[in-house]
């Protein structure tokens, strides 16, 4: 039995290795390359009859659940564009790389797409951590990334187009909505990483300026599945509503616990910013019925462009597959790039960037316009309610597309945020 | 007072989940000394069993009850197969076992992804388990947590009875205490090993059914729980059931009290530091098995 103490030591090593890899991925912003100065050799190859574009999503690992759907939406857009004749007479060839839910891998794959495949543009990334990991790569090689997910703002890289919502197109309108409903005492629950922490900083500044009270604030580590204490605290806090910035699997555990504690959408609604149609399916409508979400697009959003998108997506991937906000943003990002290239008459990055301002597209979410100065998109904010069928129906919208303001310069209360 | 009572119950219910996920490991790791990193994937198999059964049995209550024995058999069979295929060849090489079973764990996760898809799947909990019982003003006990607590205690009881009073249990204890002597006394240690693995992995399957009530069901479900499960067994002491039981509840209460007074992340850090400190003081864990083995 002398093997036992040995086994235990081996186990602790393994446990700490698991812990260490989690810590690494939390802060990993390694760019994956040394100091090679061959940036000039990385220009896009547009000489042939086809043009390559890069799709950079996690097709494996913990983020695959969400990113595979975005990947599918990107492929659909490429297929449609090719069927309609391509871009500037050239067919698109999508090169998929798996970021594997690992941020250094994202950086390596981004570099390989730019250097080896010589792509004209890259579409993808989901978590802010992966975006921050690839940002220096795209800046070094002066290549374009189209990022399809809502995020925490306070960023503006010259080589990234942000097609998802920034905070003033999602979080601020959501707070306006809660205030209008008289839900002024908020409890903040989020995952412990950059997006929820930044979002909650903004929420607290907003609350202070708008006569709302934040009665409690809790963070759970990413992937945490034990929420009994947090739900106890929420229940005892006397809050009117919960503002939920949890991400991934934690939402499942949180909402199961929430219902078990006897809390409902009536007694204390939860407004979530990371739960779209796909996530509703995996959490279970039993636990979510009546709860609120904030996005710019829902599968149920009216309009011919959306009907066409939903029909095309379900024809391609199955009649029961839902469409969601990040998928829609990914889908339109390819079309927006196409419009920029056609306006510029060239695949050249500098020319495409110069042509970006004012590009519009009749998107499933309604008309969107690219803001050249911030490289973000004008988007309509929509608050939705989750129904028993798993679909989300809009209960309020901002009426018109909101001008993107990633640094919240237009809001006095946000002056203290950096 | 309300807070204290609520948090104590929360702690006990966290402890019950910990106990349930660690129970199978007390056998395979605790008794046999095998570091099985794929243990979490047996929990996942139990959770998916619940999902599959619910697809064919419409009543949520019936399918949950049917899932308990079926998940035990499914996960148990997977465990026995793993033991027979790989682990029995590596009994003298614990670090190789760790790497091999970790590889198996990754393969099983990918298999689940191929069969059920990358997104999580949902199960419906029976209505009776989604509510709660109000025992006093402001104090309520969630039914799902009571169910898990009951299931955990029942599993401990059943395992204790099997180990103490059945011929199989006697043989398992004999092999743990002195493998060579057991062998020369005519016990087929290979078969006993396989049965131990079957039961231990089966219990992971049962835990998988229980966690469908409180957590996500997806390809990475197992990885959410595997580290906690090992912690319980290591602190509890190798080869001792009661060590794991006490440890699970102590860690649960400690976690819930600390979470309440600090934050979740800080609580996790303090608990881990406490465990490291404890193991410095008692490297063998809470309880140890005295054996007459010379090795």
Contacts between the chains, C-beta under 8 A, distances in Angstrom:
chain1	res1	chain2	res2	distance
A	1	B	33	7.5
A	1	B	291	5.9
A	1	B	293	5.0
A	1	B	295	5.6
A	2	B	295	5.6
A	3	B	33	5.6
A	3	B	92	7.6
A	3	B	94	5.7
A	3	B	295	8.0
A	4	B	33	5.4
A	4	B	238	5.4
A	5	B	283	7.1
A	5	B	284	7.8
A	6	B	94	6.0
A	7	B	29	7.6
A	7	B	33	5.3
A	7	B	35	5.6
A	7	B	94	4.6
A	8	B	234	5.9
A	8	B	238	7.1
A	8	B	283	7.8
A	10	B	35	6.2
A	10	B	94	5.7
A	10	B	95	5.3
A	10	B	98	5.6
A	11	B	29	7.8
A	11	B	35	5.5
A	11	B	98	7.5
A	11	B	230	5.6
A	11	B	234	6.5
A	12	B	234	7.4
A	14	B	35	7.3
A	14	B	37	7.1
A	14	B	98	5.9
A	14	B	102	7.6
A	15	B	227	5.4
A	15	B	230	6.2
A	15	B	231	7.4
A	18	B	227	5.9
A	19	B	227	7.8
A	60	B	110	7.6
A	60	B	113	7.7
A	62	B	220	5.6
A	64	B	113	7.3
A	64	B	118	4.3
A	65	B	118	5.1
A	65	B	119	4.6
A	65	B	120	6.4
A	65	B	218	6.8
A	68	B	118	5.3
A	68	B	119	7.9
A	192	B	264	7.5
A	192	B	265	5.3
A	218	B	263	6.6
A	218	B	264	6.7
A	219	B	263	6.1
A	219	B	264	6.5
A	219	B	265	6.3
A	220	B	264	4.7
A	220	B	265	7.7
A	221	B	264	6.5
A	221	B	265	5.5
A	221	B	268	6.6
A	223	B	224	6.2
A	224	B	264	6.4
A	225	B	214	7.4
A	225	B	215	4.3
A	225	B	216	6.6
A	225	B	224	5.1
A	225	B	225	7.9
A	226	B	14	5.9
A	226	B	17	7.5
A	226	B	255	7.5
A	228	B	10	4.3
A	228	B	13	6.1
A	228	B	14	6.4
A	228	B	142	7.8
A	228	B	145	7.3
A	228	B	256	6.9
A	229	B	7	7.0
A	229	B	10	5.6
A	229	B	255	7.9
A	229	B	256	5.1
A	229	B	259	4.0
A	229	B	260	5.5
A	229	B	264	7.4
A	230	B	259	7.4
A	230	B	264	6.9
A	232	B	6	5.3
A	232	B	7	6.8
A	232	B	10	5.9
A	232	B	260	7.5
A	233	B	260	6.9
A	236	B	2	7.8
A	236	B	3	7.2
A	236	B	6	7.8
A	236	B	138	7.4
A	249	B	120	6.9
A	249	B	215	7.5
A	249	B	216	4.2
A	249	B	218	6.9
A	249	B	220	7.3
A	249	B	224	6.9
A	252	B	120	6.4
A	252	B	215	6.3
A	252	B	216	3.7
A	252	B	217	7.9
A	253	B	214	6.2
A	253	B	215	4.8
A	253	B	216	6.5
A	256	B	125	7.8
A	256	B	144	7.4
A	256	B	213	6.9
A	256	B	214	5.5
A	256	B	215	7.2
A	257	B	142	7.5
A	257	B	214	6.8
A	259	B	130	5.5
A	260	B	130	6.4
A	260	B	131	7.5
A	260	B	132	5.9
A	260	B	142	3.7
A	260	B	143	7.0
A	260	B	144	5.3
A	260	B	145	6.9
A	260	B	214	7.9
A	261	B	132	6.4
A	261	B	140	6.9
A	261	B	142	6.3
A	262	B	131	7.0
A	262	B	132	5.1
A	262	B	140	6.2
A	278	B	119	6.3
A	281	B	119	6.9
A	281	B	122	6.8
A	282	B	119	5.0
A	282	B	120	3.5
A	282	B	121	6.6
A	282	B	122	5.9
A	282	B	216	7.1
A	282	B	218	7.1
A	283	B	120	7.6
A	283	B	122	6.5
A	283	B	216	7.9
A	284	B	122	3.7
A	284	B	123	7.3
A	284	B	124	6.9
A	285	B	122	8.0
A	286	B	122	7.8
A	286	B	124	5.6
A	286	B	125	7.0
A	286	B	130	7.2
